[in-house]
Amino acid sequence: MSTWSEIKQLIINKIPDTGINVVTPKRIRDSMNAIIDQIIASTPDPIEFQWSATEPNGDSKTYEIGEAVIDDNRWFIAIAQNANKKPVLPDGSINTDFWQEENASTTRYIDDWSAKLFTYPVEIVLRGKKLYLLDRAVVGTAPYQSTDIDEEILEDPSPWYDLSPDIGEAYTDTQSRSAQSLIQRTGTVIAFDRPASYGDVTAETGNITFDFTNAISGTAQVLRINTATKPTLPASKNLLSGKFLPSVDNFYYFTAIFISGNTWRVDLTISQTQVY
């Protein structure tokens, strides 16, 4: 277990800034250290979660099941709806009819993931040989209860963002990031933020569009589609081989290629099930 300052020095020591083909590793190093500097300079104590009997306007405050609060410098989760039920009683015991004490996190360290309440704005954990950032854009600003990170990584969208790019790859732009595990999706809006397959259970129908939000250059997607008429495709498509056949399962294989700015090219191959 290391402090943020120790981790920053480790990054400086391990990622070079001189030599051949080090531009992208240096960017990664500088970006990670900039984030660490912000964390070190911040005051992470989430004081807005302090238990209170009243709302800011003076009304009685009601806590819902699952809501997290701080009392006596400890974290608690409401196990029953309650109002004016302080987690820590005057004798120091816990009001177990309404509250359960939780193991909670600290931003001073990067440590192995464990099931607990993640409370701070920036949370980074180690799982196996990878670092994961708790994605506050997905889970929100409230404390997040993590119970099984391996299952949570596979969710769509995932609450955990993989911070472990393969530095051996020749990355040339910030659009290139490490790919994640293949997931199943539905519909004909093809996103390129992580590898996915569309139409696995039931073949999709309708026209096809692309979504480049948080796209990763080189991400390959597959779509199974079965319609009587040929679906339309965005202008960014680049058909390499194959053609659409009506009223059979067509397999569209897409690969997103970042060009520059907001410009992408999507290479496309179309095929159908063949006799082997």
N, C-alpha and C positions, 0 to 999 in steps of 0.2 A: 504494500500500500504506500503510495507516494503523494507528496504534496503537489499542488499545481506548479509551483516554481521548479520542483525537481523534474516533473514531467516536461516542462518547457525546455530545460537544459538537456534532457534526454533526446528530445526531438532535434535540437540544434546539433547534438553530437552525432546522431544517427543518419540524418538526411543532409547530404552534401550541398554546398552552394558553389562549388568549383568543379571543373572537369568537363567531360563530354556528356551532352544530352541530359543536363540537370535542370533545365528551365522549369519543367512541370513539377518535379520533386521540390524545388525551391519554392514554387508557388504554394504547394501543399503545406510545406513547413511554415512559411510566412503566414498563411491563412490560419493554421491551427494555433500558432503563437499569438496572433492578433485576438483570436477568441479567448485564449487563456488570459491574456492581459485584461480583457474586459471582465472576465470572471473574477480575477484577483482584485480588480479595482471596485467591484460591485459590493453591495451590502445585501446578501441573499436572504436575510431573515424575513420570511413572509408574514409580516405583522398583521396583514389584513385577515388572517385566519385565527386570530386570537378569539377565544370564546367570549361571548357577551350575552347578557340577558336581554338586551334591547338592540333594535336597529338604530342607525345613525339619527333617524328622525324621532327616536324615543319610543316607537312602537315595540311591543313585545316581539322577540325574535323566536321563530320556530325553526328547528333543525330537522331536516329530512333524513331518512335512513341512508347511510352511506356517506353523509356529509362529514368532512374532516375539519377538526379544530385543534388549536393549541391551548392547553391549560397546564399551568405549573411547569412550563417549558417541556411538555411532553405532548405527543400527538395522539388524538383519539378519533375514532370513527363512530358515528351514531348508529346504534343497532335497533333503535326504535324512535319514531317521531317524538319530539319533545320540545317543550318551551320552559325556559328558566330551570333547566336541570343541569347543574354544573358537573362536569366530568369528575373533578377531584373534590371530595367532600371535606368539610372542615377538619375532620380527624386524619386526613391524608389518604384515606381509602378511595377506591374508584367506585363511582356510581354505576355499577354493573347492570342495573336495570335498563340503562339508556345508552351507555358508552362502553367501548372496548379500546384498550390501549393498543397502539400500533408501533411496530418497529418502523422507524422512518429514516430517511437518507440525510446525507450531508454533502455539500458541494466542495468540501476541502480535499476530497480524495477521488481517484478513479479506482474502483474496486470491482471484484467479481460480482456479477449480478446475483441478487437474492430476492426472494419474494418479500416485498415491503411496500410502504407508502412513499412515493417519490414526491417531494414537496417543493423543491426549489425550481426557479425558472430554467436553469441549465443543469441537466442531469446526463452524465456520460458513464456507461458501465462497460465492463469487459465480460464477454461471453465467448468461451473458447479462445480463439486467437483473433477475435474481432472486437472493435469498439463500436458501441451503439449510443446514439444521442436520442433522448426522449423528445419526440417531435411535438412541441407545444402547439403547432398549427393543427395537429390532429386531435390531441387530447384536451386542449384548452389550458387555462392557467391554474385550475384547481388542482389539489393534490391528486396524484394518479396511483391507484392501487394495482401493482403488477404482481401477477400470480404465476405466470408461466411464459417466460420471454420467448421460448422456442415456438409456442403457439402464436404469441402476439406478433412475432416477426412476420408470420405468414398472413396476417389479416390484411385486408384491403379497404381503406388505407392502413398501413401499419403504424402503430404508435412509436416504433423504433426505427431510426434512420441509420443505415450502415455507414460508419465513418472510415471504413478500412479499404481504401482503393488499392488496387494492385499496382504498386509503384513500378513493377517491372514492365507494365504496358507503356507504350509511347503515347501518352495523353498529350493532346495539343490544344485543348480548350476546356473551359469550365463546364461544358455540356457533357463531357465524358466522365462518368462515375462508375463505381463498381456495380455490376448487375446483382440482382437478388434472386431468390428462388422463384421458379415458375408458379404462377397462380392461375386459377380459373376465373374468367369474367364472362359476362353476357352482354348482348347488344352489338351494334355495328359502329359505335364510336371507338375507334382504335387508339388507345393511349400507348405512349412509348416510355413511361416512367419506370417500368420493370417488365421482365419477360412474362407473357401471359398467353393463354389460349382462350379463344372465344368460340362458343357454340359446341362445347364438348358434349353436353347432355342432349340438347336439342339444337339442330341446325338453325342458324340465324336467318332472318329475312330483312329486306329493306336496303336502302342506299347506305354507302359507307362514307364515313368522315374520319378525319385524323385529329387527335388532341396531342399537342406538343408541350403541354404544361409539365414542367419538371422532366422533360424528355432526356433520355440517355442515348447518345449517339452509338449506333451499332446494335441497339436493342431489336431483337427479332420477335415477331408475333405471328400467330397462326389463327386463321378464322375459318370455321366451317359454315358455309352458307348454301341455302337451297331455295331458289326462287324461280318463277316462270320467266321472268325478264331480267336482263343483265343489270346489276346494280350500278349506280353512278359512283365515281371515285373523284377525289380532289385532284386538282391540276398538278399537285406535287408528286403524284404517282409516277413510277418509271417501270413500265412492264418489261420484264426481261424474257419471259417465255410463258407459254401456255395460253389457253383461252377459256372463256366462260361457256359452260353448257347448261341449258335450261332444265329445271326440275330434277336435278341430281345433286348430290353433295359435291360442292366445289370447295377445294382447300386453297385459301389465299395465304401466301407466305410473304409477310412484310418485313423489311429491314429499314429502320430510320437512319439516315445519314445526315449529320449536321454539316451545313455548308458555311454559313456565316450569318451574323446578326440574328434575324428571325427566320432565315431561310433554311428549309430542310428538303431533302429528297427522300422519297420512300420507294425503294426497290421492291418489285412485286413479281412473284412467280405464282401461276395458277395451275392446279392439277386436280385430277379426280382419281378415285380408287381404281387401280389397275388389276388385271388378272395376273397372278404370280405364277 
